[in-house]
Amino acid sequence: VSLWPGILESIWDKHSATAATPPPSPTSGESGDLLSSLLQSPSAAKLLNQPIPILDTDSEYICSLALECLAHLFSWIPLSTSITPSLLTTIFHFARFGCDTRARKMSAVNGSSPSALPGQERGRLGVLAMACINELMSKNCVPMEFEEYLLRMFQQTFYLLQKITRENNAHTVKSRLEELDESYIEKFTDFLRLFVSVHLRRIESYSQFPVVEFLALLFKYTFHQPTHEGYFSCLDIWTLFLDYLTSKIKSRLADKEAVLNRYEDALVLLLTEVLNRIQFRYNQAQLEELDDETLDDDQQTEWQRYLRQSLEVVAKVMELLPTHAFSTLFPVLQDNLEVYLGLQQFVVTSGTGHRLNITAENDCRRLHCSLRDLSSLLQAVGRLAEYFTGDVFAARFNDALTVVERLVKVTLYGSQIKLYNIETAVPSVLKPDLIDVHAQSLAALQAYAHWLAQFYSEVHRQNPEQFISLVSTALEAITPLISSKVQEKLLLSACHLLVSLATTVRPVFLISIPAVQKVFNRITDTSAQRLPDKAQVLVCRALSNVLLLPWPNLPESEQQWAVRSTNHASLVSALTRDYRQLKATASLPQRKVQLEDTKVIIHQTLSVLEDIVESVSGESTKSRQICYQSLQESVQVSLALFPAFIHQSDVTDEMLSFFLTLFQGLRVQMGVPFTEQIIQTFLNMFTREQLAESILHEGSTGCRVVEKFLKILQVVVQEPGQVFKPFLPSVISLCMEQVYPIIAERSSPDVKAELFELLFRVLHHNWRYFFKSSVLASVQRGVAEEQMENEAQFSAIMQAFGQSFLQPDIHLFKQNLFYLETLNTKQKLYHKKIFRTTMLFQFVNVLLQVLVHKSHDLLQEEIGIATYNMASVDFDGFYSAFLPEFLASCDGVDSNQKNVLGRNFKMDRDLPSFTQNVHRLVNDLRYYRLCNDSLPPGTVKL
């Protein structure tokens, strides 16, 4: 650590002496108070204002190697006395190479001389130096004596930050940042992120560190980033800072006001600027560059990501300064709403319908920008909904009411004048804008569902008129949109809002509102055109929930279950009319066209029914009872249809999905006899031939069918009590004699994970099926004498687990190792006589072989611990019998090397020492094999 800094220093000093002093910069007087307050010493400031030397090629090459070595060293050595102030200062000098645009230009001018370096190469030294600084920064464990060094490092780096964000006549901040090497900017942003996430809590307490001034520099740096990625990275830093501030305030409520006052101006400035950045009004050129079509790995476009990250910052400021944030955002929303609500005066009736009479190109462009901004601001208002509920409901009630009233008004306005169907001068631009604003207004209103629910619980006894009016008006806005003629984006927004009103708010009067009755009639009317699948499922969920979910704030006696039960039965009956008629023709052969029509009916009905069951599965017993009563006939029809479609894997897949949801949500309501009938039907249908056909010949759909069937069995075998115990033999037989032989030799992971999870559940929840030892017997004898039953099945299951460790699939290996360890923790698996005497050392052997072959290196630690847990059951046997046998069977090593390996394995019995010995054995064994393999043939070994 002392060698490389010496080289760097000597090169720096040598070239500094010969560097021509440049003319004084017109901005040299700008260092100002901030620099001296950061550095606390005029001499340090003077040192940093020295001109940067111009290095020759050899010196630059040596410096870059030295910095690379230091970065590597810093990645693993602790912060200790070997890292001195002079070392930090030297590295820091080189960090200046990256941000000195003047040096870059000079070197470019001198490029003709052979000793000068291109500016790009000089910038690389800056990048390498920043990499060294970031390695030091990333260490969270800082010794007390090192804190002063850190402070000095921050001071020096913030001098650089001030340097690259300084404005003068020749440069704006953005143009200065554009001139710098992109990698250097990345490293600098990494430095700022590490400072805020790791060290801010440490440094903030130093009176000589001006945090507010630092935020001012960070603000400049953020909002002058030359690239979108750079801006995103800076927003992440602000998010980290806001999280830090929020947790600090929560832990120090006493001086909350003092902390907030210190940062208030900075936060308000940040909020305003982030809001400006998402508006076309202020930032059109940059926003139009963002791609809004290509989806990334998170299924969002570049524009959506930009907006989401910006809104997260807005939301976090709202949490800290609710009043400021609201008073900043709402007037901006209001301005754009006025434009939108004012469009009504430009709507004229033409021969083909309604037309928006705005045609001038400039007006259309301004309208486009205003509508895009309104859409973004509606999302912002929706994102802030959570900050009006809970403890602050009463304090912020008026603000929230203002927002909700505006949103209800806007959604109704959009639905009444049908802006989504209007003709415009630029249909390719303005029509999507109008649809988006309407959809976003519905989505924003949906975000306030929890606020509406709290409002309802506060006012349901006295004067609920205002609440009733809000909900009724919202429903008037939704109803016209529930139509197959409405664009899907808008239709789905309306459906989601309806679901939230029915599920989260649950007002008792919902069923009696004419708008809701209209939707009931629309959905149950067979002559009406069906909605697209997604929308149909959502609307049916909403209508079902209106009837099934208990009303809040009312006792059981006032829930009107009898009427609601009858209504729910007739709703489900209407939704399943065509499906139930299939039962009569199920067994008859069908022509291809007929079969396709049947498949469509099955798909449409089961997707709706499955969703209804899922949405009620966590609700009260009464809700689930009514749900099952309504569904009973359809469930029986499904069971009758199942055998007829066993060879159509796409249909079987949907049917098993439905049954799996039923088993998970309505198992109790279905009752034992019918559940037994379902399981027996499935067991009869899934013969060895059928399973082979599904897994081997029908691709992923066939495998999914089998996986869902195994998942249903997982639910069954977990059920407590004796009811389903009679099925255990057939379930185990199905697994071990029918499914396992088909998949055992396949390299594909399909079905395996589900099968082994089922086997684990069989053992874990039905241990007494195999081991009958009673507590009384173990107390009387002092040792648990195990009565083993179904031994052959137990051995077969264990053998399957053992085989799975010989296969390359690392996920399956990890899962199965976890299952064995769990069984040992909960049921003492490794201590059971059958395991101890016939299987224990086979498993240990397999695990050691896996370590030697390095096939599952990511799981080294887990394998080491499992090996210890198994060996610890019989350490004597492990050391005296297993280890010598294991070494004797090892190929590729001679007897002398085997003896050395045996001697080096200490007879430790604690976990850390044992696992260390295992890893040493494995590494030494591999080393010996490598050495022996590399010897030329015919070598005589002494």
PyMOL commands that set and color helices and strands:
alter all, ss='L'
color gray80, all
select helices_A, chain A and resi 3-18+28-39+42-48+57-74+85-98+101-112+119-137+144-164+173-179+182-203+211-223+228-251+253-277+280-289+302-320+322-346+361-383+385-388+390-392+397-416+419-421+427-447+449-459+465-481+488-505+510-512+514-524+533-548+556-558+561-575+577-585+592-616+621-645+649-670+672-685+688-697+699-718+725-743+752-765+767-769+775-781+791-804+810-827+829-831+833-838+840-853+857-888+895-904+911-934
alter helices_A, ss='H'
color red, helices_A
select strands_A, chain A and resi 347-350+353-356
alter strands_A, ss='S'
color yellow, strands_A
deselect
rebuild
show_as cartoon
